[in-house]
Amino acid sequence: MTIFIGGAWPYANGSLHLGHIAGLLPGDIISRYYRLKGEDVLYVSGSDCNGTPIGIRARQEGTSIEEVANRYHNEFLGCFHALGFSYDEYTRTDQSHHHKEVQNIFTTLYQRGWLYEKEVEQTYCEHDHQFLPDRFVEGTCPVCGSRARGDQCDQCSSVLDPTDLIDKSCKLCGHEPVLKATKHLYFSLSKLQEPLQQLLKDNGTRWRDNALQLTSRYLKEGLHDRPVTRDLENGVKVPIQGFHDKKIYVWIEAVSGYLSASKKWAREHHRDWKDFWQEATTSYYVHGKDNIPFHSIIWPAILIGIGEKNLPDYIVSNEYLTLEKRKISTSGNWAVWVKDLLNDYHPDSIRYFLTINAPEKRDADFSWREFIYSHNSELLGALGNLVQRTLKFHGKEFGYDLTLSVVPNDIQNKISETFLSVGQSIEEGNTRQGIEKAFEFIRWSNKRFDEMKPWNVIKEDREEGRQVLEEFLYVICNLRNLIQPFLPFTSSKLTDQLGMSGQFGWAPVSLPLEISIEAKSPLFNRIDIDQIEIERKQLKEKAQ
């Protein structure tokens, strides 16, 4: 079985905040799970280094586009590595391999008749003497009346054209742009209405509700042909005669990164990229809800247009993450930046909170109080406590080296059921439900430990006390694999503390099992609750 997982491409024009990670983390959990199952997995993403946002940042800083892209790409790499993201390929869109692949896709669409030339009126700034990229045009959304950019309204998720906006202004100088005639290539999206409706129908149970509803809305309204070329300062050059002065529009170019990254990985690992782009491959696309139409309509349309069969099976699209009940604002610095958070907190604490509170069906909130209390009560109090007291108690009473050979059937059955149930949730893209089930099992185990009172049993029957503790050691050996997709660093530490070798997989560990306990330090340390107010105060002081 081959599994393809595509994580959304963050713009390399600013640091990552928690909202970005909340939308991307399910991809890593899903990929880790399938690898434990022994499936053939390809998990790709990269930094979006083309388009307008980076140009805006470079202008603001008085530096080059390349310098901005390099800085944030390297920062992203560091953050993803520190958080345990297990990308097989994390690349960038300003590299030659990506440009060549995008031009191949574009040429194929053109040759197959999906692209056509059209003279249109486009926003032009007479003050700056240039046609304006969509994000350089701001105004009022004609659909909901909110403030919007020229490409999309973040409030109502409408895909826009700059000419649609009311009360337009140029982001560079503030002047009102005029409309000026120019030629562009357009994608015949309207001709793909029927196959895209069929795709939606076929995947009704596998896409998140927000993706189903938004895609249904677009299809009901009727798809419109969209421009695929733009006058941009950085991006992929159009390979079609008469349009060499244009760039390929970012909305068609960035999603093509899934294919360019796959081919890059395949070349470097001596694999056939088609292994992961066949109809039988199960594909997941993981992103925030603002990216839904690009993954449920645009990318499938491109794939159909070039004759590829592996259309999106699962669309894992999170709602937004708010911060202390307020919308995250990068411009107002109302954000928790990932690079800062990683300096002070355990990466698995971050992964745990963003998974157990994932905005899967509605917006979720990150609060410092909930973050610190969840660490102390769930990671330290439930998981850490179960491991620490079992390992220390057994070490003190019966030593540190042993072979587990017999465990009650009801415990083995309970563990088998848990693997099955958690795995099913992950496969369906419901990673929040998956971690909830895993921690239900951890709490059940703690309760059972308290009820069985091994400290009393030992006084009455030492051998029976040993068997009770070995039962819980077996539970912990299985937890090592059960939590690995969610908490990889903790799983690794547990491997060391148990002295386990091998037996990685998504199934109960087999017996007999030799372990050598080395529980020298707890899995987690308590976070002082005074830290809640310290963090809140710093957040407010930094916000503008």
matplotlib code that plots the C-alpha trace (Angstrom):
import matplotlib.pyplot as plt

x = [0.0, 1.4, 0.5, 1.0, 0.8, 1.0, 1.4, 0.6, 3.5, 4.0, 4.9, 8.6, 7.7, 7.4, 7.9, 5.7, 3.1, 1.0, -1.9, 0.4, 1.5, -2.0, -3.0, 0.1, 0.6, -2.0, 0.2, 3.1, 0.9, -0.7, 2.7, 4.3, 1.3, 1.5, 5.2, 4.6, 2.1, 4.9, 3.3, 5.2, 4.9, 5.9, 5.3, 6.2, 6.0, 8.2, 8.5, 6.5, 9.3, 7.5, 4.8, 3.9, 4.1, 7.9, 8.3, 6.3, 8.5, 11.7, 10.5, 9.7, 13.1, 15.0, 16.6, 16.4, 13.7, 16.3, 17.6, 14.0, 13.2, 16.5, 16.0, 12.5, 13.1, 16.0, 13.9, 11.0, 13.4, 14.7, 11.2, 9.9, 12.9, 12.6, 8.9, 9.7, 8.1, 9.2, 9.0, 10.5, 11.1, 10.9, 11.9, 11.2, 9.5, 12.3, 14.5, 15.1, 13.6, 10.3, 10.4, 11.0, 8.2, 5.7, 6.6, 6.0, 2.6, 1.7, 2.9, 0.9, -2.3, -1.7, -1.1, -4.2, -6.4, -7.1, -5.5, -6.6, -5.6, -7.9, -7.6, -8.7, -8.7, -6.3, -5.6, -2.7, -1.1, -0.3, 1.7, 4.0, 3.8, 3.0, 0.3, -0.5, -0.3, -3.5, -2.2, -1.1, -4.7, -6.9, -10.5, -13.9, -15.1, -18.2, -19.6, -19.5, -18.3, -15.1, -11.6, -10.0, -7.1, -7.4, -7.0, -9.2, -11.4, -10.2, -13.5, -15.9, -13.3, -14.5, -11.9, -11.7, -10.2, -8.8, -11.4, -14.2, -13.1, -15.0, -13.0, -9.7, -6.4, -2.7, -0.9, 2.3, 1.3, -2.4, -3.6, -6.6, -5.6, -7.1, -8.1, -5.8, -6.1, -3.6, -3.4, -3.3, -3.8, -6.9, -7.6, -10.9, -12.0, -15.7, -15.2, -14.2, -17.3, -18.7, -15.5, -15.0, -18.6, -18.0, -14.8, -16.8, -19.5, -16.9, -15.2, -18.2, -17.1, -13.4, -13.2, -13.6, -17.0, -15.6, -14.0, -17.3, -19.4, -17.1, -16.4, -20.2, -20.8, -18.3, -19.7, -23.2, -22.4, -20.6, -16.9, -15.4, -12.3, -9.4, -6.2, -3.1, -0.5, 0.3, 2.7, 4.9, 8.4, 9.4, 8.0, 8.1, 8.4, 5.6, 7.0, 4.4, 5.3, 3.9, 3.8, 7.5, 7.3, 4.7, 4.9, 2.8, 0.2, 1.1, -2.2, -1.6, 2.2, 2.4, 0.1, 2.2, 4.9, 3.4, 4.4, 7.7, 8.7, 7.7, 9.8, 12.8, 12.6, 12.2, 15.2, 17.4, 16.2, 16.2, 12.5, 9.7, 7.6, 4.6, 4.5, 2.9, 0.8, -1.2, -4.9, -4.4, -2.3, -4.2, -3.5, -4.0, -3.8, -3.3, -3.8, -5.8, -9.3, -8.1, -6.4, -9.4, -10.4, -6.8, -6.8, -10.4, -10.9, -7.7, -5.2, -7.6, -8.5, -4.8, -4.3, -7.3, -6.0, -2.6, -4.0, -2.9, -5.1, -4.3, -6.8, -7.2, -8.7, -8.6, -8.7, -7.7, -8.5, -8.4, -10.4, -8.6, -6.7, -7.3, -5.0, -6.5, -9.9, -8.6, -7.8, -4.1, -2.6, 0.9, 1.0, -0.2, 2.2, -0.7, 0.8, 2.9, 5.9, 7.0, 10.7, 10.2, 7.9, 10.5, 13.1, 11.1, 8.8, 9.0, 8.1, 5.8, 3.9, 3.3, 2.3, 0.0, -1.9, -2.3, -3.6, -5.9, -7.3, -7.1, -9.6, -11.0, -14.6, -14.6, -12.1, -10.1, -8.3, -4.7, -4.6, -1.5, -3.6, -4.9, -1.5, 0.3, -2.6, -2.8, 0.9, 0.8, -2.4, -2.2, 1.5, 3.0, 0.0, -1.4, 1.3, 4.4, 3.0, 2.0, 5.5, 7.4, 5.7, 5.6, 9.3, 10.6, 8.4, 9.5, 13.2, 13.1, 11.3, 12.4, 15.4, 15.8, 16.4, 13.5, 11.8, 8.0, 6.5, 2.9, 0.2, -3.6, -5.7, -8.0, -5.1, -3.8, -7.3, -7.7, -4.4, -5.3, -8.6, -6.9, -4.4, -7.3, -9.5, -6.7, -5.4, -8.9, -9.2, -5.8, -6.6, -9.8, -7.8, -9.3, -6.0, -7.7, -10.0, -7.0, -5.0, -8.2, -8.6, -4.9, -5.1, -8.4, -6.4, -3.6, -6.2, -7.8, -4.4, -3.8, -7.2, -6.5, -3.1, -4.8, -7.5, -5.0, -2.8, 0.4, 2.1, -0.4, -0.4, 3.4, 3.0, 0.5, 2.0, 5.3, 5.0, 1.5, 2.8, 5.5, 2.9, 0.7, 3.7, 4.7, 1.2, 1.8, 5.2, 3.6, 1.1, 4.0, 5.9, 2.8, 2.4, 5.8, 4.4, 0.8, 2.0, 4.8, 2.8, 1.6, 4.6, 7.7, 10.3, 8.5, 8.2, 12.0, 12.7, 10.4, 12.3, 15.5, 14.0, 12.6, 15.9, 13.7, 15.2, 13.1, 9.4, 8.5, 5.1, 1.4, 0.4, 0.8, 4.4, 4.9, 6.0, 8.5, 10.0, 13.3, 13.6, 16.2, 14.8, 16.8, 14.3, 16.7, 14.5, 10.8, 9.4, 8.1, 8.8, 6.1, 5.6, 5.1, 1.6, 3.0, 4.3, 0.7, 0.6, 4.3, 3.5, 0.2, 2.0, 4.8, 2.2, 0.3, 3.6, 4.8, 1.5, 1.2]
y = [0.0, 3.4, 6.6, 10.1, 13.0, 16.6, 19.3, 22.9, 25.1, 28.0, 31.4, 32.3, 35.9, 35.7, 33.4, 30.4, 30.8, 28.2, 28.5, 27.3, 24.3, 23.4, 23.1, 21.1, 18.7, 16.1, 15.4, 14.3, 12.1, 10.4, 9.7, 8.4, 6.1, 4.6, 4.0, 2.1, 0.0, -0.8, 1.1, 2.8, 6.5, 9.7, 12.9, 16.2, 19.9, 23.0, 26.7, 28.9, 31.3, 32.8, 35.4, 38.7, 38.3, 37.9, 40.8, 43.0, 41.9, 42.6, 46.1, 46.8, 45.7, 47.2, 43.8, 41.2, 38.6, 35.9, 37.0, 37.0, 33.6, 32.0, 33.4, 32.1, 28.8, 28.0, 29.1, 26.8, 23.9, 24.4, 24.7, 21.6, 19.6, 20.7, 19.7, 16.3, 16.7, 13.7, 15.0, 12.8, 15.9, 19.5, 21.7, 25.2, 26.7, 28.9, 26.0, 25.0, 21.5, 23.1, 25.7, 23.1, 20.8, 23.7, 24.7, 21.1, 21.0, 24.4, 23.4, 20.2, 22.1, 24.5, 21.7, 19.8, 22.9, 23.8, 27.2, 30.1, 33.7, 36.5, 40.3, 41.6, 44.7, 44.5, 46.8, 49.1, 51.7, 54.9, 56.1, 53.1, 52.5, 48.8, 46.2, 45.1, 41.6, 40.5, 40.9, 44.4, 45.4, 45.8, 46.8, 45.7, 42.1, 42.3, 39.1, 39.8, 43.5, 42.7, 44.0, 41.8, 41.2, 41.0, 37.2, 36.0, 37.1, 35.5, 36.3, 34.4, 32.4, 33.8, 33.5, 36.9, 38.9, 42.3, 43.9, 42.5, 44.6, 47.7, 50.9, 49.5, 50.8, 50.0, 48.4, 50.0, 53.7, 53.8, 55.4, 54.0, 51.8, 52.1, 49.3, 48.8, 46.3, 43.4, 39.8, 36.8, 33.0, 31.6, 28.1, 26.6, 25.6, 25.8, 22.8, 20.7, 21.3, 17.8, 15.7, 17.9, 17.4, 13.6, 13.9, 15.6, 12.9, 10.1, 11.6, 12.7, 10.7, 11.4, 15.2, 17.4, 19.1, 22.5, 21.2, 19.6, 22.7, 25.2, 23.1, 22.4, 26.1, 26.9, 24.1, 25.2, 28.8, 27.4, 27.4, 30.3, 30.3, 31.7, 33.6, 31.5, 34.2, 37.4, 40.4, 39.3, 40.2, 36.8, 33.4, 30.8, 32.2, 31.4, 29.0, 30.0, 32.2, 35.8, 35.5, 35.3, 38.6, 37.1, 34.7, 31.7, 32.6, 31.4, 29.7, 27.2, 27.1, 26.5, 23.4, 21.9, 21.6, 18.4, 16.8, 18.6, 17.6, 14.0, 13.8, 15.4, 12.9, 10.0, 11.0, 11.3, 8.0, 6.0, 5.4, 5.8, 8.9, 7.2, 4.8, 7.5, 9.0, 6.0, 5.6, 3.0, 5.3, 6.8, 10.5, 13.1, 16.9, 18.7, 22.4, 25.3, 26.1, 29.2, 26.7, 24.5, 25.6, 25.2, 21.5, 20.6, 22.4, 23.9, 21.0, 18.3, 20.3, 20.6, 16.9, 16.0, 18.4, 16.8, 13.2, 12.2, 9.7, 10.2, 12.8, 13.9, 11.1, 12.8, 16.6, 17.3, 21.0, 22.6, 25.6, 28.5, 28.6, 31.7, 33.0, 33.9, 34.2, 36.7, 36.2, 35.7, 38.8, 38.7, 42.4, 43.2, 40.7, 38.9, 35.5, 32.8, 32.3, 28.7, 29.4, 31.2, 28.5, 25.8, 27.6, 27.2, 24.2, 20.5, 19.8, 17.0, 19.4, 21.6, 18.6, 17.2, 20.5, 21.3, 17.8, 17.3, 20.9, 20.7, 23.0, 20.0, 21.0, 24.6, 27.2, 26.3, 28.5, 28.4, 29.8, 29.8, 28.5, 25.5, 24.8, 24.6, 22.8, 20.2, 19.5, 19.1, 17.0, 14.8, 14.5, 14.6, 13.5, 10.7, 9.4, 10.4, 9.2, 5.8, 5.2, 6.6, 4.7, 1.4, 1.5, 2.7, 0.3, -2.7, -1.6, -1.2, -4.5, -6.9, -5.3, -3.7, -6.6, -9.0, -11.0, -10.5, -13.8, -14.0, -11.2, -11.7, -12.1, -9.3, -6.9, -8.1, -7.7, -4.2, -3.2, -4.8, -2.9, 0.4, 0.0, -0.7, 2.1, 4.8, 3.7, 3.9, 7.5, 8.5, 6.9, 8.9, 12.1, 12.5, 12.9, 14.7, 11.7, 9.4, 11.0, 11.2, 7.4, 6.9, 9.0, 7.3, 4.1, 5.8, 7.0, 3.6, 2.1, 4.5, 3.8, 0.0, 0.5, 2.3, -0.4, -3.3, -1.7, -3.6, -2.1, -4.1, -7.2, -7.5, -7.6, -10.5, -12.5, -11.3, -13.4, -12.1, -8.5, -9.2, -10.3, -7.2, -5.0, -6.9, -6.4, -2.7, -2.9, -4.6, -1.8, 0.8, -1.2, -0.9, 2.8, 3.3, 2.6, 3.8, 7.4, 7.5, 9.3, 11.9, 12.3, 11.0, 12.4, 10.9, 7.6, 7.7, 8.4, 5.6, 3.2, 4.2, 3.9, 0.4, -0.7, -2.1, -3.0, -3.5, -4.3, -1.0, -1.3, -0.6, -3.7, -5.1, -6.1, -9.8, -12.0, -13.0, -9.6, -8.7, -5.2, -3.5, -0.6, 2.6, 5.1, 7.8, 10.8, 11.5, 11.8, 15.3, 18.0, 20.1, 23.6, 26.2, 27.7, 31.1, 30.8, 31.4, 35.0, 35.6, 34.4, 36.4, 39.5, 39.1, 38.4, 41.7, 43.7, 42.5, 43.1, 46.4]
z = [0.0, -0.9, 1.0, -0.1, 2.4, 1.3, 3.9, 3.0, 2.0, 4.4, 2.9, 3.5, 4.4, 8.2, 11.2, 12.0, 14.7, 16.5, 14.1, 11.2, 13.2, 14.3, 10.6, 9.6, 12.5, 11.5, 8.4, 10.6, 12.8, 9.8, 8.2, 11.4, 11.9, 8.4, 8.7, 12.0, 10.0, 7.5, 4.6, 1.8, 2.8, 1.0, 3.0, 1.3, 1.7, 1.4, 1.7, -0.7, -1.8, -4.9, -5.2, -3.7, 0.1, 0.0, -2.3, 0.2, 3.1, 1.0, 0.2, 3.8, 4.9, 2.0, 1.3, -1.5, -2.1, -1.9, 1.5, 2.9, 1.4, 2.7, 6.2, 6.7, 4.9, 7.2, 10.2, 9.1, 8.7, 12.3, 13.7, 11.9, 13.0, 16.6, 16.6, 15.2, 11.7, 9.7, 6.1, 3.5, 1.4, 2.5, -0.4, -1.7, -4.7, -5.8, -6.9, -10.5, -10.1, -9.1, -11.8, -14.5, -13.2, -13.0, -16.5, -17.7, -16.0, -17.5, -21.0, -20.8, -19.8, -22.7, -25.2, -24.1, -24.6, -21.0, -21.2, -23.5, -24.2, -23.1, -23.0, -19.7, -17.6, -14.7, -11.8, -12.6, -10.3, -12.2, -9.3, -9.2, -13.0, -12.7, -12.9, -9.4, -8.1, -6.5, -2.9, -3.7, -4.1, -1.0, -0.6, 0.5, -0.2, -2.5, -0.9, 2.9, 3.2, 5.1, 4.4, 1.8, -0.4, -4.2, -4.3, -1.4, 1.5, 4.7, 6.4, 4.1, 2.1, -1.3, -4.0, -5.6, -8.5, -7.7, -10.0, -7.8, -4.8, -3.8, -2.8, -4.1, -3.0, -3.9, -0.9, -2.0, -2.1, -1.0, -4.3, -6.1, -9.0, -12.5, -14.9, -17.9, -20.7, -20.8, -22.1, -19.8, -20.1, -18.4, -17.1, -18.3, -14.9, -15.9, -18.2, -15.2, -13.2, -13.7, -12.8, -9.7, -8.6, -9.0, -6.9, -4.2, -4.4, -4.2, -1.2, 0.9, 3.9, 3.7, 3.6, 6.6, 6.9, 6.2, 2.9, 1.9, 2.6, 1.0, -2.1, -2.5, -2.3, -5.1, -7.3, -6.7, -7.7, -10.8, -11.4, -13.3, -15.5, -13.7, -14.9, -14.6, -15.5, -13.6, -13.7, -10.7, -9.8, -8.6, -9.6, -12.4, -15.9, -18.4, -21.0, -23.7, -26.7, -26.3, -22.5, -21.6, -19.7, -17.3, -14.3, -13.6, -11.0, -7.5, -6.9, -9.7, -9.1, -5.4, -5.3, -8.2, -5.5, -4.4, -7.7, -8.0, -4.5, -5.2, -8.3, -6.5, -3.7, -6.2, -8.2, -5.1, -3.6, -6.9, -6.8, -9.4, -8.5, -10.1, -7.2, -5.2, -8.0, -9.1, -8.6, -5.9, -3.7, -0.7, -0.6, 2.3, 2.0, 5.2, 5.7, 7.2, 6.0, 4.0, 1.6, 1.0, -2.5, -3.7, -2.6, -3.3, -6.7, -8.1, -7.6, -8.6, -11.7, -12.6, -12.1, -14.3, -16.9, -17.1, -16.9, -13.4, -11.6, -7.9, -6.9, -3.2, -1.1, 2.3, 2.8, 6.4, 6.7, 10.2, 11.3, 12.8, 16.1, 18.2, 21.0, 24.4, 22.7, 20.1, 16.4, 15.8, 14.2, 12.8, 12.1, 15.6, 17.1, 18.8, 18.2, 19.9, 17.6, 17.3, 17.5, 20.9, 22.3, 21.5, 23.6, 26.8, 26.4, 25.5, 21.8, 22.8, 25.1, 22.1, 19.9, 22.6, 23.2, 19.5, 18.8, 21.8, 21.1, 17.3, 15.5, 13.5, 13.4, 14.8, 15.8, 18.9, 21.4, 22.7, 26.2, 28.4, 31.3, 29.3, 27.8, 31.1, 32.9, 30.1, 30.4, 34.2, 34.3, 31.2, 30.2, 33.6, 35.8, 33.6, 31.2, 33.2, 36.5, 35.2, 33.7, 36.6, 39.4, 37.5, 36.6, 39.9, 41.9, 39.9, 40.0, 43.7, 44.5, 41.7, 39.9, 36.5, 34.1, 33.3, 30.6, 30.2, 29.2, 30.5, 30.5, 31.2, 28.0, 29.0, 29.0, 25.7, 24.2, 25.6, 24.1, 20.7, 20.7, 21.5, 18.6, 16.3, 17.5, 17.6, 14.2, 12.6, 13.8, 12.4, 9.1, 8.9, 9.5, 13.0, 14.9, 17.8, 18.3, 18.0, 20.8, 23.0, 22.7, 23.5, 26.7, 27.6, 27.7, 29.8, 32.3, 32.4, 33.1, 36.0, 37.5, 37.3, 38.9, 41.8, 42.1, 42.1, 44.7, 43.9, 47.0, 49.2, 47.0, 47.5, 51.2, 50.9, 48.0, 46.5, 43.3, 42.6, 43.2, 40.6, 38.1, 38.6, 38.0, 34.9, 33.5, 33.8, 32.3, 29.3, 29.1, 29.0, 26.4, 24.2, 25.0, 23.5, 20.0, 20.7, 21.4, 18.8, 16.0, 18.5, 20.9, 19.1, 21.6, 24.6, 22.7, 22.1, 25.7, 26.8, 24.5, 26.3, 29.8, 29.0, 27.3, 24.4, 21.1, 18.0, 18.0, 16.4, 14.7, 15.0, 16.9, 20.5, 21.2, 21.2, 24.1, 25.5, 25.7, 27.3, 29.0, 31.0, 33.0, 33.1, 34.6, 35.8, 35.1, 34.7, 31.2, 32.0, 34.6, 36.2, 34.9, 37.6, 37.2, 37.9, 34.4, 33.1, 34.2, 33.1, 29.6, 29.4, 30.5, 27.9, 25.2, 26.0, 26.2, 22.8, 21.1, 19.3]

ax = plt.figure().add_subplot(projection="3d")
ax.plot(x, y, z, "-o")
ax.set_aspect("equal")
plt.show()
